[in-house]
Amino acid sequence: MRLSASAASDDQPRSGVRLAELVAAFSLATDLGLGQPMEHALRSWLIASRLAGRMGLGAEARQDLYYVVTLAWAGCVADTPEVAHWFGDDIAYRRDSFGVDRAGLPMMAYSLRRVGAGSPLVHRLRLGLTLAASGGGAIARGFLSHCISTARMAERLGLGVAVAEQLRQVFTRWDGKGVPEGIAGEQIAPTVQLFHLADSVEVLHRTRGVDAAVDLAKAWRGTQFAPSVADAFCDAAQEVLAGLDGVTDWNTVIAREPGLQAQLTDPDLDTALEAIADFTDLRSPSRTGHSRGVANLSARAAALSGLPQADVATLRRAGFVHDLGMHGLPATILEKPGPLVPSEWERMRMRSYYTERMLARPPALSRIGAIAALANERLDGSGYHRGLSGVAIPATGRILAAADAFRAMREPRPYRDAMTERATVTGLRAEVRAGRLAADAVDAVLAAAGQRSSVRPTGPGGLTAREIEVLILIARGASTKQVAGTLGITPRTAGTHIERIYSKIGASTRSTATLFALQHGLLDTLEPLNLSGEFRTTPTVTGA
């Protein structure tokens, strides 16, 4: 693994996230884009890693192997529009292609059976004739686009040229009939040779058992698969495939690999999440730049609202990945020009669940994921996926929802044009009146977006950023002395802040102040008192 210079610097604060853990989370998204159960790529890596051990792969190559296997399918987002044009449901097309020889007549026959799926017969025939006349050129171009995009992803993650070059070979074949042309046999990197077999046999083993996986390895030996890799697998298939379903914590498995322990710095985590955001938005041309825009708008709005810097940074990161679950939605839903039917709408609602599930581990990512999954919640309980309402939605979630709605309105969609600034403001105000979006969150988002407004650049009740910090502390049970110690101010200054807070929000006791904090979703920002009785805040994260 070859991380960027900042990841190797001792001067930068650590994020608490290993690059390998973040890539594992992203691989869950690409699994859904393949129509496979989450953890397909991770199980494939374990298969490849076990084979690598038997074949004597070196330490550095074993490090690269992890990223080759888990990122190999990242580029599928790049060819989604093209795949959808030819075959309709892009996820179904990829799902059913496992076990199909991806070259020559078998691939062409498979593609012709799927061409224009879901379209009228005349359209399907026209597409089929065009595809056949091109000799499958469109499929090859899609493979090449995929490889280039995957290599670019590796570069943006700081993995270096070597890993990127290996990922450019994802669609090569041992017999030279893959993409790019002219690469065959021992020209294919050992990591990619292992990926080719592990990726396919994982699916066959999971769906049809060990014998089916071995039969595939034998059938594709010397064509798709390297003979040495196929032979090593067939000689020890039972051992190599043993216990795959018993792995419940992949981060623990990753922790056992010495070469996968590099932890991202805060700036590198921001860069990596931004890359994931950009790749996620590639699934839908009309959403290009959406996640990046939501992230930056949310952060500006949170700062205007007076939220602590740590929350501003975490909210920005959540904005980058709030649509990660969109990888599980086919283009036929994302690009549908008309209203969704109930079954399609249910799949749409699942994207927030998928986002939270993908980011559930480690703790540093789970905090980001918990906020990211709130983008579609609404104050009246009409949102998804949890149907939260009122005080159950924290301030960060309210701001994220408002920022997401603003950006969505300002962007074109297949069923409407982009809304004007005036129409967007009107639409957001209507959501506030209907009780779905929080008024203060919408005010902050509009101000952050440069809209002329009477909104104050402060938090609820006119509280300053420092006063919000104090309110959160006292609502969590901190004494005046503890507030002073935590914020590095004198007890007298802390007391003055408390008096001003009570005056601004009309509170007379700690309990009424706490209720105000709850009502405005401010109590998701701090950890509880530790065993020594000292109050501690979430560490400030830079890079917002």
N, C-alpha and C positions, 0 to 999 in steps of 0.2 A: 504494500500500500504506500502511496506517495502523497501525503497530505500537503496542503499549501503551507507557505512559510509561517503564516500567523498561527496555524495549528501547532507548529513545533516551537513557538515562542513561549518562554516562561513569563513574558511581560503581560500577556493577555489573560483576563479572567476565564476560568473554565465554565462551560455551560452545564455540566452534569450529564451530557449526552455523548455517547460514543458515536462516531460516524457509522459504525457497523449497525448500531441499534436504529439509527435514523433510516438507513437504507433498508433494514428489515421491515420497518413500518411502511415505507414506500412500496416495498415488494408486495405487501398485502393488497395495495391498491391495484398494482398491475396484475395480480392474480385474478381479481374481479374482472378486469378488462379482457382477460383471456377466457372468461367463463369458467374458471376453476375455483375450487374452494380456497379461501385464504390459507396461506402457509404452503401452497404448492411450491413456490420458489425456494422456501426455506427447507422443505423436505428434499427437494432436488439437490440443494447444496449439500445436505447431509449425505445423500447417496454419493454425490461426486467426491466429497471429502473422504469418505470411507474408501472409495476406489483409489483416490490419490495416495492415501496411506499405503495401500497394497502395491501401488505401482512406483513408489519411491519418489513422488513429486517433492521438490525442494521447498524450503520454508517460505521463500518469497513468492514462489508460484502458488503455494497454498493460500497465501494472503490474497493474491490477485483472484484466485479461484472463487472466493466468496463473492467478490464484487461482480465478477463476470456472470455468475449464475443468478444472483439476485437482481442485477440490473439488465440482464439480457433482453427482457421483454419491455423495458421502459419506453423504448421507441415506438411501441404500438400506438401511442397517442398520435404520433406524427402522421401515420397513414390511415387514421380513423375516417376522415372525410372520403378518402379514395376507396377504402374498403366498403364504406356505407353506400357509396355511389353504385358500386358493382353488385354488392351482395346484401344490401339491406341491413339487417341486424349484424353489426360488426362483431359483437361479442359472441353471438351464436356461431358465426362463421369461424372464428378462431377456436372456439370450444370444440367444435366437431372436426377440426382439422388434425387433432392429435391422433396419431396412429395412421395418418395418411402420408405416403411418401411425397415430400414436398418438391418434386421435380418431374419433368416430362409428362407422360400421359396420365399417371395417377393424379397429379395435382391439377392438370387441366380438366380431367373428368370430374373431380370433386368440385372444382370451381364452376363448371358448367351446370352441375346439378343445383348449385346454390345461387347462381346468378339471378339478380332481380328478385330475390325472395321477398314475398309480401306484395309484389307489384302485379298489375294486370298482365295477362299472358302475352299480349302483343309487345309490351315493354320488355318483358323477360326475353322474348325471342330476339328482339332487336339488340339488347345488351349482349346476349349470348353469341350472336353472329359477330358483333364487333370484337368481343373478347377472343373468339376463336381466330378471327382474321389477324389479330395482333400477335398470335402465337404465344399468348400469355405475357406479352411485354408489360402490361399494366401491373401484373402481379410482381414481376421482377423489379419494376420501378418502386413499388411499395416496399419490397424487402430492402432495397438499397436505401430508401428514405429512412426506414426504420433503423438501419445500422448507423447511418450518419447521425441521427438524432440521439441514439443511445450513447454513442461515443461522445457527443457534445455534453450529455448529462454527466458522464464520468468526469469530464474536464471541469465542469462547473462545480462538482463536488470536491475538486482538488485531488483526484486520484492519479493524475499524471498521464503522460502520453502512452505509456506502455499498456495500461489497462484500457484506455480508449481505443488503441489499435487492436487489442484482442476483441473488444466488443464490435468492431467493424466486421468481424468474421462470423457473427452469430448465424448467418444464413449460408455459410459455406457448407460444402459437403466433401467427404473423403474422395469421392469419385470426380470431383471438379465440376459438377453440374449445378452448383449453387451460385450465390451472389456474395461478393463480387466475382466476376469471371476470372479464371486463370489461377485461382487459389485452390489447391488440392493436396491430399496426402499430408506429408510431414510439414508442409508449409502452414498448416493450420496449427495454431497455438495449442499446447497440451490442455490448457484450461478450457478452451472452446471444445476440444474433442470430448472432454469429460462432460461438459454442459450438454452437448448434443444427445448423449445417451441418457444422462440423468433426468433431463427435462421430459423426455418421452416415456421412459420406463416408470417414472413416478406416477404418471397418469394411468398407464396400463396396470401397474401393480395395485393402485388404489381402487380401480374400477373392475378389474378382472382377475387379479391375483398374480402370484409369483410366476406361474407357468406362462401366462400371457406375456409378462415382461421379458422373460427369457426368450420366448419365441420371437418377439419383436427384435431383440438384440441379434439373434441369429439371422433373421430375415434381412436386416439392414446392415449386417457386417460387410464392410468393404464398399458400401454405397453411401449411405448417410453416416454410418459410424466407422470410426477407426477400428481396424481389426484387433489391435492390442487392447483397446478399451472394451470392446464387445467380449473378447475372450476372458478378460479379467472379471467382468461382470458375471458371465455365465458360469465361471468356475466357483463363484462365491455369492451367488444371488441371494440365497437364504440369509447369509450373515449381513450382506450389504443392505438388504431391505428390512432387516429385523428391527422392531420397536419404533418405527416411524410414527405410528399413531399414538405412542405413549409419551411423546414430547409435549409437555404442557407449558414450558417456559423457555422460549427460544433465547431470551436474553441471558439466561444461565448457561445455555449451550455456547453462546457467543463468548461469554466470560471465560470459558475454558480454552479458548484459542488465543495464544500469546500475541499473534500478529494482528488481532482485531481490537486491541485495547485503547487505541489512540482516542482521546477525548477531544471533542470540538471546543474551540474557544468560542466566546460569545459572538464575535464578528463572523466566524466561520459558520456557526449555526444559523445566523441570519442569512448568510449567503446561500447556504444549502436549502433552507426553507423557501427562499425566493426562487431558486431553481425548480423546486418541486411545484411551487405555485404556477410558474410559467408552463411547465410540462402538463400540469393538470388542465389548464385552460386550453391547451391544444386540442382537447377532445371536442371542443365546440368552437368553430371559427368566430361566432358572434360573441363569445366570452373572452376573447384574447385580451389579456391584461387585466381581467376582472379581479382575480385574487390579489395581485400586486396592488391594484387600486384600492381594494377594500382594506388591505393591511395598512397602507399609508394613511388613508382617510380616517380609519379607526384610531390610529395612534395620535393623529393631530387632534381629533375630537376628544380623546381621553385626556390629553394634556390640557386642552382648553377647559375641560370639566374639573380639573384639579386633582385627578387621580394620581396616586404615587407613581414615581418613575418606573418602579418594578412592574406595576400593572400596565403602564403604557407600553413597555417593551414586550410583555407577555401577550398583550392584546394584539400588537402588531404581528407577532409570530402566529397567533391564532388566525388572524386574517389571511395570512399566506396559505394556510392549510384548511380553511373552513370548508372548501369544496372538494377535499381529497376523496370523499366517498362518491363523487361524480364519476370516478373510473368504473363504477359498477353499473352505469347507465348506458345503454346503447345509443348510437347516434339517431336511431329511429324515434327515440323519445326526446333527446336533447334538441334535435333539429326538426321536430314535428311542427308544421305550419299551423295546425289547428289545435283545439282543446284536447287534453289528455283524457283517455277513458279511465274508469276507476282502477283497473289493474296497472295501467301505466303510472297513474298518480301515486299509487301505493309504492311502486318502485322508486319514484322520485322522493317520496318521504323517507325512504330508507337511507338516503345518502348521508344524513346527519348521524344516524346510528353507525354506519360504516366508518365515518370519520373518527368518531369517538373510539370505536373498537380498534382501529388501526394504530391509534396513538395511546393506547392504554398503558404501555410500558415503554421505557422506565418512568419513574416519578416525574422527572423534568419534562418529559414529553406528555405525560398524562395531564399535567396542569394546563398545558397548551391545548391539548385535545378536548378537555372538559369545557373550555371556553369556546373553542372552534365549533363544537357541536350545538352551541346555542344560537347560531346565526339565524335559524328559522323558527325559533320560539317566539311567542307573542304574549303580551301581558294579559290578554283575556283568555289564555289557554287554548287558542285556536291553532297554535303552531305545532311544530314537530321537531324531533321524534318523540320527546318525552311529554309534550303537552303541558309544559310548565306554565305558571301564571304568577302575576304579582311579584311578591317579595322573593319568590323562589328563583327569579331571574336576576343575577347580580348586575351591577352597573356595567361591567365589562361586556356582558352578554347583551345588554340593552343597546349599548353603543354599537357593537358589532352588527346587530340586527338592523339598526338604522342605516349604518354605512353600507351594508350589503344591499338593502332596499334602494338606497340612493344610486349606487353604481348600476344596479340592474335596470333601474328606470332610465338611466342616461345611456344605456347600451342598446343596440338593436337586438331583437330576438326574431326567430323565424316567423312568429305570429304577429309581430308589430314592429314599427320603426322605433328608433331611439326617441325618447320623450324630450321635449324642450326643457330648458331650465325652469321656466315658469310652471309647466305641467308637472315637473318632478316635485317642486316645492308644494304645489297644490295636492299632489298625490300623497306626499308624506304627511302633510297637515291633516288630510282626511284619515290617514291611518291613526294619527294621534287622537282625533275626535272619536274614532270608532273604538278606542281603547286597546289597540293592538301594539302600537309603538309608544315608547315613553317620550313625553314632550321635551324633557331636558336633554335626552339623548339626540333627538331630532334637531333641536336647536344647536347643539354642539356640532353635529355633523354638517349642518348647513353652514355654520360659521367656518368650520374647517375647510369646507368646499369653496369658500370665498363668496357665499351668498350674503347680500346685505340683510342684516337682521338686527333686531334689538337685543339679541342674545348676549348675555354677559359672559366673559371668558372665565367663568368661575364654576364651582360645583353647585349641587343642590342647596337651596337656601342662601345662596350668595357666599358660600364658604370658600375660602382660599385653599390652595393645595395643602399648605401646612395645617390648616384647621381640619381638613378632611383626615389627614394623618392622625391628628390628636383625637378626633371623634372616633375613628376606628379603634384606637387603642383603649379609650375609656369604655367604649361599648363592649370590648372584649374583656373588661374587668381590670384594666391597669389603673394603679393609683397615680396621683399627680407626680409622685417621686419616680415611679416607673416610666411614666410618659417622658419626664425630663431625661432620665438615663438613656432611654431608647433613642430619643431624637437629638441628644447632645445639647440640651438647653438647660437653663436653670429651673428649679421648681417654681420660682416666681413667674417666670415667663410661661411655663406650662399652665399655671393657674390662670394667667391672663387670657391665654388661648381658650381655656375651658369656659371662662366667663363670657367671652365674645361668642363662642359657639352656642351656648345656651340662649344668649340674647337673640342671635340671628334666626335660630330655628324654633324659638318659643318654647324651649324646654326648661324645666325647673329641677329635674332629677336625672340621675344616670339612666333610669329605666325609660324615661320619655326620650332621652337622647338616643338610646339604643333602638327604640322603636323607629325613630326617624332614620337612623342608619340602615335598619332592616328594610324600611319602606323604599329606600332609594338604592337598594342593592349594593351597599358598601362593605358588607362583612364577609366577602370572599377573598380578602386580600392578605390576611395575616394568619400565621400559625398560632396555636394556643400557647399558654404559659408552659414553659418547660419545668422540669422537676425541681430546679433550684429556685423557682418562683420569679425568675427574670423574664420579662416580656421580650419576645424577639420578633422581628419582622422578616418577611421574605427578603432575601438578599437582593439588592438592586442589580438589575441586569443592564449592561450597556448595549449600545448598538441600535437603540430605538430611533 
